[in-house]
Amino acid sequence: MVSSTHWLASAAGMRLLEHGGNAFDAAVAAGLTLQVVEPHMNGPGGDLPVLFWSERLGEARVLCAQGPVPAAATITRYKELGFELMPGTGPLAACVPGAFDGWMLLLRDFGTARLADVMAPAIGYAERGYPLVPDITAAIAEVEPLFREEWTSSADLYLADGVPRPGALFRNPVLAATYGRIVREAERASQSREGQIDAARDAFYRGFVAEAIVEHGGLMSGADLASWEAGFEPPVTFDYHGLTICKTGPWGQGPVFLQQLALLAGFDLVAMGLGSAEYLHTVVECAKLAFADREAWYGDPSLVDVPIGELLSEPYSAQRRGLITDEASYELRPGAPAGRPPRLPAFRPAAAALGAGEPTLRTGDTCHIDVADRFGNLVAATPSGGWLHSSPVIASLGFPLGTRAQMFTLEEGHPNSLAPGKRPRTTLSPSLALRDGEPHMAFGTPGGDQQDQWSLVFLLAHVHFGLNLQAAIEAPAFHTTHFPSSFHPRESFPARVHVEGRCPPQVVDELRRRGHDVQVEDDWALGRMSAVARGPDGTLRGAAGPRRMQGYAVGR
C-alpha cells in the first residue's frame, strides 16, 4: 500500500512492492520520483525526515536527513553581508543537501532492492518526460522574470520554450544524466547491493555532484559535504487515547504535535462535537501555546538543551492549559519549563527583512509518502526543499540547492541561532502511530507550519469520532497563523484562523465573536493529507486527500 502526493510516485512505489520489494524500497523509489515530478515541492538539494517501523528490528525509528549549514556560516558573516534575517532564497540559504543520503541510507540498511531498480522510475521520468501539474506551471510563471534576468540556468531548463502549459510533457535530461551517472559509477565501483549504494553516496557527497555544488557558489565547501551523513535515532513519543504517537526530535517541529496532544488530553473533545465552535476554539488555542514553545525552545538537540521531557509532562501541560479561556488570545505565550525563562527571537516586519538583495519568492511546499507492506513495515516520509524557485539550477546537475537555513535566527543565544555545522529547526514532520507497541498507522501532509495542525485535525477526527482514514482526511480542515512563520520573512498574524468554506457559517460567526480573526478559504483548500494503516488482522488500508487533485493511495 502506497499513499503519496503524486500519482507517479505512488505508481513507482507500487512497482517495487509488486516486484518483491518491501516498504523501504517502495518509499525510496517514490521519493526519488517525487524529486523529478514535483520540482516545485522538493528536489535532490532538499531535506528528508522519515518515521518508520522496522518489523526486523521490532521498533520505531527516525531517519534524520536534515543537513547542517556550512562551517563558514556564522552570524557575523551574515551580518557583514547586510542581513538582519536569514535570506529566504539563493545559495546563502543552503544547507548540506540531506535527501539523497537519507534515501540511500534507508535503502541500504532496511531495503532489499538494488540501486538501479529504485532509481529507474526517476531516471525514466526525467529522461522521457512527465505531465506537469498546474501548480508547477504556476510556480514557473511566478518566477519567470527572475529566471530570465538573473537565474539564467533555471531559465534554460524551465523556460526553454516559454512558460509551459499544465499537462505539457516536461523533461529534465540533465537530472536524468546526473542520476544515470551515479548509477553507472556505483555499478563500476562494486558488485554488491550495499557497496553500490555506498558508492552512490560517495558520488553525490565526495564526487562529481559535490564538485559541482561547491563550484556553484555560496558558503558550501567540499569538506562540508564529505563530512556529513544522515543518521538514525529513536523517536520522541507521547501516549494518547490508546496510541503511541512517534515524532522527530526538536531539530524538527514534530514535538509540537505531541505538545498539542498533551494539552488536549485535558479536554472532552467528544462532548464538544467534531467541527463545533468550541472544538475549533480549543484546538486552536492549544496550538498557539504549543507553537509558542516551539519558537522559544526548539533547536538542534546535539548542540542545545531542549527540555522535551518537561514540555510534554502533565504538570507543565496542566499549567499551560489553565491559560486557555473562552476568548481568543492575541499573545505569543511560551512557557517556562522547569522554571527556565523562555526567549523569543525579535521578529521584524516583512519590509525590514529584505536583506542584501536576495529575492524573496513564494513559500515552497513539500511532499509526503506513506507505505505499508505485507511484511509488517510502515514508513512515513516528508521530503522537501530544493524547490525550483529556491535557488538557481546547477547547470551541470539539473537541480537547485535548498533554502532550509532561512529558519535560523541571526540573534545570539537562542536555541535556533545560526551556528556552523548546526541543523535548522525544520518544519518537516511525518507521523507514526503504534497501538499496543505494534505498528498501526503512518500519516502526514505537506504544508510548512501547518503540517502538525492539519495532521492533528486528521488524527482527532479518527481517534475521537471514529472516522475512517478517508473520512478523517476529508473532514473540514483548519489552522492558525498566530505564531511567526518558519519561512522568510517570518510574518505572523495574531489570532488568525483559516477554515475551509465547508465550515458552517454559525461556527465562523461564533469564532469571530470570541475574537478570532477568521479567514474563510475555499471548500477544499487546506492540506494534502495521506495515510496508511495496518489492522490487527494484517489488513492494509490507505487514503489520500482530494485537495488539489494530486494525492493518490494505491494498493493490491
C-alpha positions in Angstrom: 0.0 0.0 0.0 1.5 3.4 -1.1 -0.1 6.8 -0.5 1.7 9.9 -1.7 1.2 13.4 -3.0 1.7 12.4 -6.7 0.2 9.5 -8.7 3.5 8.8 -10.5 5.3 8.4 -7.1 2.6 6.1 -5.8 3.0 4.0 -9.0 6.8 3.9 -8.7 6.5 2.7 -5.1 3.9 0.0 -6.1 6.2 -1.2 -8.9 8.8 -2.1 -6.2 6.3 -3.8 -4.0 4.9 -5.8 -6.9 8.4 -7.0 -7.8 9.0 -8.4 -4.3 10.4 -5.3 -2.5 9.5 -4.0 0.9 8.1 -0.7 2.2 11.6 0.9 2.3 12.3 0.0 -1.3 8.9 1.5 -2.3 9.4 4.6 -0.3 12.8 5.3 -1.8 11.6 4.7 -5.4 8.6 7.0 -4.7 10.8 9.7 -3.0 13.3 9.8 -5.9 10.4 10.0 -8.3 8.9 13.0 -6.4 12.2 14.8 -6.9 11.5 14.7 -10.6 7.8 15.1 -10.9 7.2 17.7 -8.2 10.2 20.0 -8.6 8.2 22.9 -7.0 7.8 20.8 -3.9 11.2 19.1 -3.4 14.4 18.1 -5.1 17.8 16.4 -4.7 19.1 19.6 -3.0 16.5 19.3 -0.3 15.9 17.6 3.1 14.2 14.5 4.5 12.8 13.2 7.8 11.4 9.7 7.9 9.4 7.9 10.7 9.3 4.2 10.3 8.6 0.8 11.9 11.0 -1.9 11.1 9.5 -5.3 11.5 13.0 -6.8 11.5 14.1 -4.6 14.5 10.7 -4.7 16.1 10.8 -1.0 16.8 10.1 2.5 15.5 13.0 4.7 14.4 13.6 8.2 12.9 15.8 8.8 9.9 17.3 12.4 10.1 18.4 13.6 6.7 18.4 17.2 7.6 21.7 18.6 6.6 23.5 21.3 8.6 24.7 24.7 7.5 28.3 25.0 6.2 31.2 25.6 8.6 31.6 29.1 7.2 28.0 30.0 8.1 28.3 32.4 11.1 26.1 35.1 12.4 29.0 37.6 12.0 29.4 36.6 8.3 25.7 37.2 7.5 25.6 40.5 9.5 28.7 41.7 7.5 26.7 40.8 4.3 23.9 43.1 5.4 21.3 40.6 6.6 19.0 41.2 9.5 17.1 37.9 8.9 18.5 34.9 7.2 17.8 35.1 3.4 14.9 33.2 2.0 16.4 32.2 -1.3 19.7 31.7 -3.1 22.9 29.9 -2.2 23.4 31.7 1.1 20.3 30.0 2.4 21.6 26.5 1.6 22.3 23.6 4.0 24.1 20.4 3.1 21.6 18.6 0.8 20.2 15.8 3.0 17.6 14.0 1.0 19.8 11.9 -1.3 21.9 10.4 1.5 18.8 9.8 3.6 17.1 7.8 0.8 20.3 5.9 0.2 20.8 5.1 3.9 17.2 3.9 4.3 17.6 1.7 1.2 20.9 0.2 2.3 20.0 -0.6 5.9 16.4 -1.6 5.5 15.6 -2.1 1.9 16.2 -5.1 -0.3 16.2 -3.7 -3.9 19.3 -2.8 -5.9 20.2 0.8 -6.6 19.4 0.7 -10.3 15.9 -0.6 -9.7 14.9 2.1 -7.2 16.4 4.9 -9.4 14.9 3.6 -12.7 11.5 5.4 -12.4 13.1 8.7 -11.5 15.6 8.5 -14.3 12.9 7.4 -16.8 10.5 10.3 -16.0 13.4 12.8 -16.1 14.6 11.5 -19.4 11.3 10.7 -21.2 9.1 13.3 -19.6 6.1 13.6 -17.3 2.9 15.7 -17.4 3.1 19.0 -15.5 0.5 19.6 -12.8 -0.9 23.1 -12.8 0.9 24.1 -9.6 4.3 23.6 -11.3 3.4 25.8 -14.3 2.1 28.4 -11.8 5.3 28.4 -9.9 7.4 28.7 -13.1 5.2 31.6 -14.3 5.6 33.4 -11.0 9.4 33.4 -11.2 9.7 33.9 -14.9 11.2 37.4 -14.7 13.8 36.3 -12.1 14.8 33.3 -14.2 15.2 35.3 -17.3 17.0 38.3 -15.7 19.2 36.6 -13.0 18.8 32.8 -12.7 19.5 32.0 -16.3 20.5 28.4 -15.6 16.9 27.9 -14.3 15.5 29.7 -17.4 17.5 27.3 -19.6 15.7 24.3 -18.0 12.2 25.6 -17.2 11.7 28.3 -19.9 13.3 26.8 -22.9 10.0 27.0 -24.8 8.4 29.7 -22.7 6.3 29.1 -19.6 5.0 25.5 -20.1 1.2 24.7 -20.1 -0.5 22.5 -17.5 -0.4 18.9 -18.7 2.5 19.5 -21.1 5.2 16.8 -21.2 8.3 18.1 -19.4 11.8 16.6 -19.4 14.9 17.2 -17.3 17.6 15.5 -19.3 20.4 16.9 -17.2 19.0 15.5 -14.0 18.5 12.2 -15.8 22.1 12.2 -16.8 23.2 13.1 -13.2 21.3 10.1 -11.8 22.3 7.9 -14.6 26.0 8.7 -14.0 25.6 8.0 -10.3 24.2 4.5 -11.1 27.0 3.8 -13.6 29.7 4.9 -11.2 28.2 2.8 -8.4 28.0 -0.3 -10.6 31.6 0.1 -11.6 32.7 0.5 -8.0 31.1 -2.6 -6.5 29.2 -5.8 -7.4 27.3 -5.9 -4.1 24.0 -4.1 -3.4 25.3 -2.3 -0.3 28.6 -1.4 -2.0 26.8 0.2 -4.9 24.6 2.2 -2.6 27.6 3.5 -0.7 29.4 4.3 -4.0 26.3 6.3 -5.0 26.6 8.3 -1.7 30.3 8.9 -2.5 29.4 10.2 -6.0 27.0 12.7 -4.5 28.9 13.9 -1.4 32.5 13.3 -2.3 32.5 13.0 -6.1 31.2 14.8 -9.2 28.0 16.1 -7.7 29.8 17.6 -4.7 32.3 19.3 -7.0 29.5 20.9 -9.0 27.8 22.1 -5.8 31.0 23.8 -4.5 31.7 25.4 -7.8 28.1 26.8 -7.8 29.0 29.4 -5.1 27.7 30.2 -1.6 29.4 29.1 1.5 29.4 25.3 0.9 32.8 23.6 0.9 33.8 20.1 -0.2 34.6 19.3 3.5 31.0 20.3 4.5 29.6 17.8 2.0 32.1 15.0 2.6 31.9 15.0 6.4 28.2 14.8 6.7 25.9 11.7 6.8 22.3 11.0 7.5 21.6 9.0 10.7 19.1 7.1 12.7 17.7 7.9 16.2 14.8 7.0 18.5 11.6 9.0 18.1 10.1 11.3 20.7 6.8 9.7 21.8 3.5 10.5 23.6 0.7 8.2 24.6 -2.7 9.4 23.6 -6.0 7.5 23.8 -4.5 4.1 23.2 -2.0 5.2 20.6 1.7 5.9 21.0 2.5 8.8 18.6 6.1 8.9 17.3 7.7 12.1 16.0 11.1 13.5 15.2 13.3 15.3 17.8 13.2 19.1 18.2 15.6 19.6 15.2 12.1 19.4 13.6 8.8 20.8 14.7 7.5 17.2 15.4 7.3 17.5 19.2 4.8 20.4 18.8 2.3 17.8 17.6 2.8 15.9 20.8 2.6 19.1 22.9 -0.8 19.8 21.3 -2.0 16.3 22.3 -0.7 16.8 25.8 -2.7 19.9 26.2 -5.8 18.5 24.5 -5.7 15.4 26.8 -7.4 17.6 29.5 -10.5 18.4 27.4 -13.6 16.4 26.5 -13.4 16.9 22.7 -16.2 14.3 22.1 -18.6 16.3 24.2 -17.8 19.4 22.2 -18.6 17.8 18.9 -16.5 17.5 15.8 -16.4 20.8 14.0 -18.2 22.9 16.7 -17.0 26.4 17.5 -16.0 25.2 21.0 -13.9 22.4 19.4 -12.1 24.6 16.9 -11.5 27.3 19.6 -10.0 24.7 21.9 -7.8 23.1 19.3 -6.6 26.5 18.0 -5.8 27.9 21.5 -3.8 24.7 22.3 -1.9 25.1 19.1 -1.0 28.7 19.9 0.6 27.6 23.2 2.5 24.6 21.7 3.9 26.7 18.8 4.9 29.5 21.2 7.1 26.8 22.9 8.4 25.8 19.5 9.6 29.3 18.9 11.2 29.7 22.3 12.7 26.3 22.9 13.3 24.1 19.8 16.7 23.8 18.1 19.3 21.2 17.2 19.4 19.0 20.3 23.0 17.9 19.6 24.1 21.5 20.3 21.4 23.0 22.6 19.5 21.7 25.6 15.8 21.4 24.6 13.6 20.4 27.7 11.4 18.0 25.8 10.6 15.8 28.8 9.3 18.8 30.8 7.5 20.3 27.8 5.5 17.0 27.4 4.9 16.5 31.2 1.4 16.6 32.7 2.3 19.2 35.4 3.6 21.6 32.7 0.7 20.8 30.4 -1.8 21.4 33.1 -0.3 24.8 34.0 -0.3 25.8 30.3 -3.9 24.5 29.9 -5.0 27.0 32.5 -4.1 29.9 30.2 -7.0 29.0 27.8 -10.2 31.0 28.2 -13.3 31.4 26.1 -11.7 34.3 24.3 -9.1 34.1 21.5 -5.6 35.1 22.7 -3.6 37.7 20.8 -0.3 37.0 22.6 2.6 34.7 21.9 3.0 32.9 25.2 5.8 30.5 25.6 6.1 28.7 28.9 9.0 28.3 31.5 9.7 24.6 31.7 11.5 23.7 35.0 11.5 27.5 35.7 13.7 28.3 32.8 12.8 31.7 31.3 11.8 31.5 27.6 13.3 33.6 24.9 11.6 34.6 21.7 13.5 36.0 18.7 12.7 39.6 17.9 10.8 39.1 14.7 10.7 42.0 12.3 8.0 43.2 9.9 8.4 42.0 6.3 9.5 45.3 4.9 12.6 45.4 7.1 13.6 41.8 6.4 14.7 42.1 2.7 18.5 42.0 3.1 21.3 42.3 0.6 19.3 42.0 -2.5 18.2 38.4 -2.1 14.9 37.8 -3.9 12.1 36.6 -1.7 9.6 34.4 -3.6 6.6 32.3 -2.8 6.9 29.9 0.0 7.7 26.4 -1.3 5.8 23.4 -0.3 6.5 19.8 0.5 5.8 16.2 -0.5 4.6 13.2 1.6 4.8 9.4 1.3 3.3 6.7 3.4 3.9 3.0 2.7 2.8 -0.2 4.4 3.9 -3.7 3.2 2.9 -7.3 3.7 5.9 -7.9 5.9 4.7 -5.5 8.7 6.9 -2.4 7.9 5.5 1.1 7.9 7.1 4.2 6.5 6.1 7.9 6.7 8.4 10.4 4.9 8.2 14.1 4.2 10.8 15.2 1.7 11.0 18.9 0.9 13.3 21.7 -0.1 15.4 22.3 -3.2 12.4 23.8 -4.9 12.7 25.1 -8.4 12.2 28.6 -7.1 14.6 28.4 -4.1 17.9 28.9 -5.8 19.4 28.9 -9.3 19.6 25.5 -11.0 23.1 24.0 -11.0 23.5 23.8 -14.8 25.6 20.6 -14.8 23.3 18.7 -12.4 19.7 19.8 -13.3 18.6 20.8 -9.8 19.0 23.7 -7.3 20.1 23.7 -3.7 17.7 24.1 -0.8 17.0 27.1 1.5 16.4 25.4 4.8 18.9 27.7 6.6 16.3 30.5 6.4 14.7 29.0 9.5 17.6 30.1 11.7 17.7 33.3 13.7 20.6 35.7 13.5 20.3 36.6 17.2 22.9 35.1 19.5 21.9 32.8 22.4 18.6 31.4 21.1 18.2 27.6 20.7 17.7 28.1 17.0 20.5 30.6 16.5 22.7 30.1 13.4 26.0 28.3 14.1 28.5 26.5 11.9 27.5 22.8 11.3 24.2 23.2 13.1 20.8 21.8 11.8 18.0 24.4 11.4 14.7 23.7 13.2 12.8 22.4 10.2 9.0 22.2 9.7 9.1 18.7 8.1 7.0 16.4 10.3 5.9 12.9 9.3 4.0 10.9 11.9 3.8 7.2 13.1 1.3 5.7 15.4 1.6 2.5 17.4 -1.1 0.5 19.1 -0.1 -1.8 22.0 3.5 -1.5 20.8 2.7 -2.7 17.3 2.7 -0.7 14.1 -0.7 0.9 13.4 -0.6 4.0 11.1 1.7 6.2 9.1 0.5 9.7 8.1 1.4 13.2 7.2 1.0 16.2 4.9 2.9 19.0 3.1 2.3 22.5 4.5 5.2 24.0 6.4 4.0 25.3 9.8 0.6 23.8 9.1 1.8 20.2 8.9 1.3 19.5 12.6 -2.0 21.3 12.6 -3.6 19.5 9.6 -2.2 16.2 10.8 -3.7 16.8 14.2 -7.2 17.6 12.7 -7.0 14.3 10.9 -5.9 12.3 14.0 -8.5 13.8 16.3 -11.3 13.0 13.8 -10.1 9.4 13.5 -9.4 8.8 17.2 -12.3 10.6 18.9 -15.0 10.4 16.4 -14.4 7.1 14.7 -14.0 8.4 11.1 -12.1 6.0 8.8 -8.9 7.2 7.2 -10.5 8.7 4.1 -13.4 10.4 6.0 -10.9 11.8 8.6 -8.8 13.3 5.8 -11.9 14.8 4.1 -13.2 16.4 7.3 -13.1 20.2 7.0 -9.6 21.4 8.0 -8.4 24.5 9.8 -5.3 26.0 11.2 -3.9 29.2 12.8 -1.1 31.5 11.6 -1.0 33.2 15.0 2.7 32.5 15.6 5.7 33.6 13.4 6.2 31.7 10.2 9.2 29.5 9.9 9.9 31.0 6.5 11.4 34.3 5.4 10.3 37.0 6.3 8.8 35.3 9.4 5.5 37.0 9.4 2.8 36.3 12.0 -1.0 37.1 12.1 -2.2 37.2 15.7 -5.4 35.4 16.4 -5.9 34.5 12.7 -7.7 31.2 12.0 -8.1 29.7 8.5 -11.1 27.5 7.9 -12.3 25.7 4.8 -15.5 27.0 3.3 -17.4 23.9 4.4 -17.2 25.2 8.0 -20.8 26.1 8.9 -21.5 29.9 9.0 -22.7 29.8 12.6 -19.3 28.3 13.6 -17.5 31.1 11.8 -19.7 33.7 13.5 -19.1 32.2 17.0 -15.3 32.1 16.5 -15.4 35.8 15.4 -17.5 36.6 18.5 -14.7 35.1 20.6 -12.2 37.3 19.0 -10.7 35.1 16.3 -9.7 36.7 13.0 -11.3 34.1 10.8 -10.3 33.7 7.1 -12.7 31.5 5.1 -10.8 29.7 2.4 -12.1 27.6 -0.5 -14.0 24.4 0.4 -11.1 22.1 -0.3 -8.0 24.3 0.3 -6.2 23.1 3.4 -3.7 20.3 3.5 -2.8 17.3 1.3 -3.0 14.5 3.9 -2.3 10.9 3.2 -2.2 7.9 5.5 -1.8 4.1 5.6 -2.7 1.7 8.4 -2.4 -1.9 9.4 -5.2 -3.7 11.1 -4.8 -6.3 13.9 -5.6 -9.0 11.2 -2.9 -7.6 8.9 -5.4 -5.8 6.6 -3.8 -2.8 5.0 -5.7 0.4 4.4 -4.8 3.7 2.7 -6.2 7.1 2.0 -5.2 10.3 0.3 -6.7 13.8 0.2 -8.8 15.1 -2.7 -7.4 18.6 -2.2 -5.5 19.9 -5.3 -6.2 16.6 -7.1 -2.7 15.2 -6.6 -2.8 12.7 -3.8 -3.3 9.0 -4.5 -3.4 5.8 -2.5 -2.6 2.6 -4.3 -2.7 -1.0 -3.1 -3.4 -4.5 -4.2 
